[in-house]
Amino acid sequence: MTATPAAPLLDPARLGTWLDGLGLAPGEPVEHSALSGGKSNAMFQIRRGEHAWVLRRPAGVALDRAEDGLRREFRILTALADTPVPHPRAVAFCDDRGVLGSAFYLMARVEGFAPFPEAIPASFGTAGTPGTPAGTPPGSSPGREIGLAMADTLADLHALDPQAVGLGDLGRPDGFHERQVGRWMKQLSGYPEQGTLPGVEVVTSWLGKNLPPAFTPVLMHGDYHFGNVLLAPDPPPRVTAIVDWETATIGDPLLDLAGFLRIWFETGPAEGSSWDEMAARYATRAGRELPDLTYYITLSRFRLAVLLEGIHQRAKSDPTRTPQPGIGTYARRLITDAVKSLR
């Protein structure tokens, strides 16, 4: 991890000068506010004149190669410009550390909300109740409709041809699953507090002995869940943007699917949803048959646990962040649940 001084992460005067150079509402005052959401990078809403953007930059205590990750994200958003995959429009990238002390990028602000259970508007009511949109099928619920909309969007992402949009070299699909355990254990061993995920050896041993068959590589998001999408503010539920592309790569679509379903039913607004229905919806739209997903669910738990443990540990040493003990607890629960599921 790379430590940086405890300094403000955004200087509106310097940002304004940079925006002037791009011809983006030159001379107008810069208004900014911090956004919650991403844990590995910092985000700010920027307003200037009639423009509204989101600025994304490394956190105060950043991941190693955090700036490379931002370049990667910006490249992906740029490549998605003429595709049906909903995403924030890439605006500009800044490599000049003299502006904000690090590289950063701007993307267009997308209207919408992340469908955390407490954030779903009352207008997304259950069929037959006040506020329900006309045409909602009888027996539908907000959770069911949102879940199916997200399954459709994930299938559409996986239908994209990475080569056609210039992202064919984004990852190394050959040996993808063979590398997973070593790649994530290396990251875990690089954290200051090692050996903090009890049971991880059981999980990694099982994964190494149960590698799945060959797959057709796709552009996978790597962290597709209800906190990383935005829905249109009005019903019916539809995804307006997939966000937080920092773990995107060319890899196995079933890992994306398994992670999405697992998180949806563990912590999402899943009331009224059916795992089988959502999986079948994805399979039909994606045109692929689904095998048993135990391997992919286990791998998704392992990967997420390592990522969250890193966030937990960085938060303890980053004066610009609030401590995240709950995230550390959740990382351990993921490994515990993985071990239980394999018995």
N, C-alpha and C positions, 0 to 999 in steps of 0.2 A: 504494500500500500504506500501511496505517496502523500506525505503530510505537507500542507501548505499553511502559511500564516493565517491567523484568525482575522481576516479582513472582509469587508463587505463583498458579496459575490456579484454585485451589480452597481456600476457607477453610471447614473443616468446622463451626466454631462458627456462623458466619453462615448457612451452608446449613441447619444444624439449626434455627435460629430461623425461617427461611423455611418449612421443612417443618412446623414446629409450627403456623404460621399456616394451613396447608392441612389440618391435622388428620392428617398422615401420620406415624403412630407417634410422637406428640409425647413429648418427653422422653427418647427412646431415643438412645443414642450413635450417631454417624454414622461408618461405616467407609467408606473410599474407596481406590481404586487406579486408576492410569492404565491406559487400554486402548490397545493399538496398533490400527492399521487406517486410519482416515481421516487424510488428510494436510493437508486445508485447515482442519479444526477439531480441537479437542482433545476427547477423550472420557474419562470416568471411570466406573468401576463404583461404584455407591453402594449400601450396605446399611444398613438401619435396621430393627431389630426383625425381623419376618418378611418385610419388603419388600426387593426387589432391583430397582434401576433402572439405566439408563445416562443420564448427564448429558452433554450436548453443548453446547459453548461455543466462541467464537472462539479461535484459537491466540494465542500471545503476540504475534507479528507477524501481524496478521490481514489477510485480503482486504478491499479496499474494500467497504463495505456488507455485511460479514460478518453483522451482526445481522439485516439484512433477509433474508439467505439462510436464517438459522435460523427466522425467522418463516414463511418460505415452506415450509420442510421440515415444520414443526409443523402448518401448515395442511393439507398433503398427508396426513400421517399421520392427522390428525383426520378428513379426508374419506374415508379408506379404511376407516374403522371397521366399516362394515356391508357390506363387499364381500368377495369371495372371494380378493382379492389378499393374500398373506401379508406382514405388515409388523409392526413393533413398535408396540404400543399407545401413543398419545400420552397423557401423564399431566398435565403442567402446564408453562406457559411463564412465565418471569420477565423482566419488562422493567425491573426495579429494579436499576440498576448498583451500588447500594450493597451488594448482596449479594455478588457475585463480581467486580465491576468491569466487567461486560458483561452483555448479555442472554444467557440460556441456556434450555434446556428439558430436561425429564425425559421419558424414554420407558421403557416396561416392558422389562425384560431378557428376551430370548428365548433359550431353551435351543437350542444348536446350535453348529455350527462352520463356518467358511468353508473350502471345499474346495480349499485350496492343496495341491499334490501331496504335500507332506510331512505334511499334517495329516489325511489320510483314514485312518480307523481300519482296523485289520486285519480287522474284521468285515465290511467292505465288499469281500469277496474276489471273485476271478474265479469264475464258475460252474464247478463241478466241483472246487474246491479247498476245504480246510478253512476253516470260518468263513463260507462262502457262505450267504446266507439261503435258506430253502426257497422254491421257486417261481421262482428266478432262471433266466431263459432260458439254454439252453446257448449257450456262446460269448460271453455277456455279460461286460463288465468294469466295474469301478467308474467309469472315465472315461466309457464309453458311457452307463451308466445315469444318472449325474449330469448329463451333458450333455443327455440327453433330458428329464430332469426340469426342468432350467433352461429348455429350449426351450418346454416346456408352460407354465411359469409366466410366461414373457415373453408368450406368446400370450394368456394369461388377462389380463395387465395391459392389453394392447392392445385387448382386447374390452370393457374398461370404457368406459362413456359419460361423458366428462368433465362434460358438462352435468348429468347426473343426480346426480352427487355434489358439485356446486357448484364445480367446478374449470374451468368453461368459459372463464374469463377469465385462466387461469394463463399463457398464452402468446399469441403472435400468429402463427397458422399461415399467414395470407396473407403471401406473400413470404418464407416461412421459409428456403428455400434461397438466395434472392437475397441475404439478409442475412448468411449464415454467414461468408463470407470477411472482410467488413468488420468484423463483430462480434469475431471472434477476433484479427484483426490489430490492432485497436484495443487489445485486452487485452495482446497481446504488446508493442506499442509503449509501453505504460505501465510495463513492468518496468524497473528501473534499468539493467540490462545489455541493450541493444537489439542487434538484428542477430546473435543468437546461435544461430539455427537455419538453418544453411546449406542452401540448396535450397528454402526455404519459398516463394520467389517462383515457382518452377516449379510447385509444387503448387497454389498459389492461382490462378495463371493457368489451369491445366487445369480446376480446379473451376468457375471462372467461365464457361468455354466449354462445359461439359458438364452443365448443369443438368438434373435429372430432370423427368419430367412431374408433373402435379398428383397429390395424394394425399389420402386421407381422414384428417384429423387425429385423433390419439389422445393419451392421456397417456403420454408416453415418459419413461423413467427418465433417459436421457442418459448413464449410465455403468454399464450393466448388464454385469457380468462376475462371474467366480467369486469374486472378493474382496469383492463387495458383496451376497452372499447368505449366508444361514445355512441349513445342512441339519440335519435331525433327527439326533440323535446315534446312532440305531439304524437299520439298514437296514430296508426298501429306501430308496434315496435319494429324499428329498422336501424341497422348499424350505419352511422354516418362517418365513422373513422375507427380504424385500428391504430393504436398508439403504442409507444415504448417498444421500438424495434431493436433494442440493443443486443438481444440474444438471437436475432434472426440468422438463418444460415440455409444452405442447401442440405436437406436431410430427409428424414423419414416422416411422412405426413401422420402416421399413426401415433407418433410421440406427441405431436400437437393435439390430436384428437383426444388421446387419453388424459393429458394434462387438463384440457378444457373440461371434459366431463367430470373428472375427479374433483376439481376445485369447485365446479358448479354445484355438485351435490354435497360437498363438505361444508362450504361456506357461502354459497350464492343464494339468490332469491329463487330457489328451486321448487317452491310449493306448486303443486299441480303438474310438475315436469315428470317425465319418465325417461330413465336412462336408455331403455331399449328404443323408445320412439326417437329420441334425439340422435342416437347412434345410427338408426335406420335412415333418418332424414339425411344425415351427412353422407352415408354410404350411397343412397340413391342419387343425390345431387353430384357426388364426386365420381360415381360410376365405379366403385370398388367394393369388393367383398371384405368384410371385417373378420379377422381371426379373434381368438381369445386375447384380451388386452392386458393380461396380468403383467407381462414383462414391461410393457410401456407405462402402465400405471406405477409400477415399482421404480422404474427409471425416472419418471417425472417427479416422484416424491424425493428421490435421492438428489437430483439436480437442484430442485427448489430448496431443499434443506441446506445445501452448501451455499447457494446464493444468499439465502436469508441469514445464515450464520455470519457471512461476511458483512452484511448490512448491520446486523446486531453489534458486531465487534467494532466496525468503523464508527457507529453512532456513539460509542463510549469514549472515543478519542477525538471526535470532531466537535469543536465548540460551537459550530453553526447549526448543529443538529440536536434534536431532542432525543434523550436515551430511548432505546427500543427494546426493553426487556421482554415484551410480549412477542416480538419477532423471534428472539432467541428461543423462547418457550415453544413457539410454533415449529421452529426448525427441528427441535428434539421430538416433538409429537409426530412429525412426518416420518422420521426414521423409526420411531416406535410402532407406528401404524404399518409401515412397510414390513417390519419384522413379523408382526402379528399376522399379516395377510399371507405370509409365506409358510406359516406353520400348518 
